[in-house]
């Protein structure tokens, strides 16, 4: 598990042991000189700077070989005393895979989701919506197969995992992996997608405390595919306190509303949204079809308003 808390060490280990798996280039950097000397070379003509032990999509910097030196210097100055990893930027659509590794290293995929991101507040990758990927598709198979190969290569045992990857013209590529359950109530949701018989937290806790076989996880892919599940994430443009909040009861009355992950309330202080931890609200929808889920998400955004001018 310590390997997963060091982004560079994790990918370095995989590159050294599993050359057949696609892993993007990365290395730790300490000074602007190191970054500037690499950015004009392949594969770092587009690159990402981030804390080596970071989480929650926080303090991520996106740069290329045309980025002003001052921008790179400014980022490193803000992150001084923090170990920074410089990674090759991978384009494409981002997904995440949740699963469990047993005591023998057998990997089980539980759920796959796709991130839908949009630019906001000077960032180009703010979470907007997150949708479940249907099990009976070639995409699900490709993503799950890649994630399972990564987890088998990692050496992890007796732990859940949450793995993020992107897919471009060359196929899947690892972004990050964590030896833990997913956040934003996704651990509960991923189990619920298979019906009441699967408790993902119970499965994880079993292997935390025991090397004994849990048995076959009760996955029900027909139930998993029976409804379209979609997260909707709020975006705040500035820091403020909510003194006027509208649309909450109307959202909860929608037939597609499933539950809140983060429910806003009067008196709540919200931050300008720049990462996953600073979204002002977050909820989950369930619908019979994708078009209904998309329409419901649009209606949610129309309904939720705050600090409106009352005249």
N, C-alpha and C positions, 0 to 999 in steps of 0.2 A: 503493500500500500504506500510506503514512503515514495516509491518511484513515481506515483501518480501526482504527488504534491510538488513535483519539480518538472515543469513543462519541457525544458530542454533535455533533462536526463531521460525522460520517458521516450521521447522521439529518438534520441541518440541510441538508446537501447534497442528500439525496434529496428532502426536502420542497420544496426550491427548484427542482428540475429535473424531478420526476416527481409532479405533484400528483394524478394518478390512482391512485397506489399508496398504500395505507393505511399510514401511519407514525404511531406514537403521539407525543404531545407530549413535549418534553424541553427542558431548559435547564440550564446550569451554575449552581451556587449556591456562595456562599462563607460566608454567615453564617446563623445561626438566623433572623434577621429576614427574610431573603429567603424562606426556606422557609415560615415562619409566615404571611407575607403572601400566599402563593400557595395554601396548602393548603385554604382555604375557597372557592376559585374552581374552576370547571370549566376544564380537565379533571383537576385535581390533587386531587380529594376523596379519591381513593385513589392513593397514589404510592409510588415506589421511590426510595431514595437508594443510590448505589453509586459506587465510584471510576471516574472517567472513563477510566482506562486499566487497569481491573481485569480479572481472569480467574479461571477456576475456581469461579465462583459464590461468591467470597469477599467478605466485608464488605458484604453486601447487607442493607439495612434496608427493612422494609415498614411503611408508615404510612397513616393516613387522617386525615380532618378532625377526628376525635375523639381522636387520639393525644395524650397529655400532652406539654406543651411540654418537660418535663424529659427525656423519651425522645429527642426530636429533638435537644435540646441535647447530651445524652450521646453520641449517635451522632457528631455533628459534632465534639465534643471529642476523641473517640477517633480521628477521621480528620483531625485538623488537619494542615496542610501538604500535604493531598491535594486535588486538584481533584475536586469531587463533581458528579455529574449527577443532576438530579431528573427522573424520568420518570413519565408517566401510567401507572398500573397497568392491565395487560390481564389479564382473567380468562380461564379456559378451559384447554384441554389444550395442553401444550407439546411441540413436535417439533423435530427438527433434520434438515437436508438437507445432504448432502455432495456435492461435485461439482468440476468442473474448468472453468476458462476458458482458451481458447486465445489465440493471438497476435492474432486478429481480433475477439475479444470474444464468440465463440460459446460458449454455456454448455451443459455436459453434466451432468445429474444422475446420480449414481452410486448413491446409497442414501438412504433416508428412515427415520428411527427416531422412536419415540414415547417420551417420558419418563413413567414411572410414579413419582409422588412421594408421600411421606407425611410427616406431622409427626413431629418427633423433636428432643429436646434444645432445645426452645424455638423451633425453626424449623418452618415449615409446608411447606417445599418440599425436603426431603432426598431425594436419589436413592434409590429403592428397587429398581426394575427398569427396564430399557430394552428395548423390543421393536421388531423390524424391521417396517415397514409394507409390506404386500403391494403389489407393483407394479400388479397388475391391478384396482385399485380407484379409485373417484372421488376418495377422500381423497388417495391418492398423486398423482394428476393435479393436484389443486388445490394441494397443497403444493409440488410441483415447479414448477408454472407460476408461482406467486407468487415462489418463490426465484429462479428464472431471470430473472424481470423485475427483481427487486432487483439481481441481479448484473450484468445488462446495463446498468442505470442507474448502477451504481457506477463504471463506467469501468475496472474491474480487467482486467488482461491477464496471461496466462501464469502463472496461479497457481491452486492448488486453493482451495476455500472450504469453510467450515463455518458454516452459517447456522441460527440458532435462531429459532423463531416460535411464536406461540400462535394457536389457533383458538377464537373465541367465536361468539356469535350473528351477528356482523357479518362473520365469515370470518377469513382469515389476517391476522396483524399481526406485523411484524418485532419481535423482541426484541433480538438482536445478530447481527453477522456478523463472521467472522474470515477473513483472507486467508492461510489455512494449512490443513494437513491436520488432521483431528480427533485428539484424544487418546484415552487408554484403549485403545490398540491398535485403535481403530476404523478407522484408515487401512488397516491390513492386512486387517481383517475385511471392510470394504466392498468391497475388491477380491476377496477369497476368495468372497464371496457369488455372484459371477458365474462362478466356476470358475477353474482354474489359468491360463487365458489372459490374465487381467487382473491386472496388477501396478500398483496405484494409486500406489505410490511411484515406480515407473519413469515413469509418465505425468507425475507432478508434476515430477520431476527433468528430464525432457525439455524442458518449457517453461521451467523455471528457467534452463536453459543455452542454449536455442535458440528462435528464432522460427519455425523450420521446422515444417511441418505434421506432426503425429504420425500422422495418419490417423484413421480411425474407431475410437473406443475399443471394444474387443471385449466389449460388454455382452451378457450372456446372462440375460434376464429369466426364462426358464423355470427355470434353475438357481437364480436369486435367490429365486423363489417356491416352490422345491421343499421347503424346510425352514423351520420356525419358529425364529428366532434370538432369544435373550433374554439380556440381561445380568442378573446378580443382584449387588446391591451390599450389602455388610455395613454395619452401623451400630453404632458403639461408644458406650456411655453415659457412659464416663469415660476419663480418661487413665490408662494403666497399662502395665506390661510383661507380655508373655505368658510365663508360666512353666508353664502346663498347657494344651495345645491338642489337641482331639479332633475326629475326623470327617474329616480331610483325605483319608486313603486311601479311605474309604468314598465320599466325594464324587467322587473321581477314578474310582472304579469304576462310577459311574452310567452307563448307556448314553447319556444325554443330555449328559454332560459333554463339553465341547469343549476349553476351555483356560482357564488362569488369566490374568487381567490383573494382579492383585496378589495374590500368595499369602502368607498369614500363616505365621509360623514362630516357634518357641520362642525367646525372647530379644528379639523384636521389640517396640518401644515403639509403642503405638497412642495416638491422640489422640481426644478426644471429637468425634464426627462433627458438623460444622457446615457443611461444604461438600464439594465433590467431591475435594479433596485430602486430606481427613482420614478417608475411609472405611478401615476396617481390612482389608478384603479385597474382591475383585471378580473375577468369573468369567463365562464365556460358556457358554450351553447351546444345543444344537441338538436339535430334536425333529421328528417327522413332523407333529404337530398342536399347536395352541395349548393344548389341555387337557393334553397330556403335558408341554409346556414349563412350564405353570403348576404342575402337580403336582411336577415335578422341582425347580422353584425352592423350593417349600415344603419339600421333602425336604432340600435343601441347607441351608436355615436351621435345620432340626431337627438336622441332623448336626453342623454346625460350632458347637462350644462351646469356651470357654476359661476358665481360672482357676476351674474348678468346685470347690465344696467337696467334699473327699474324705472328710470325717468323721474 
